[in-house]
Amino acid sequence: IIDSQLPRLTRLEHATYVIDNSNDLTSLTNQVNALHETLTHD
């Protein structure tokens, strides 16, 4: 299954939204909250 996936860079280039979870929990929370606001904004 993994061999059939697109390379990471290709997936990132095609993504509409990306959340980077390689940093601390505060950074992740901020990104999730910002995306939630974007997606639920009227």
Residue pairs with C-beta under 8 A, 6 or more apart in sequence:
5 11
6 14
12 18
17 35
17 38
19 28
19 31
19 32
19 35
20 27
20 28
20 31
21 28
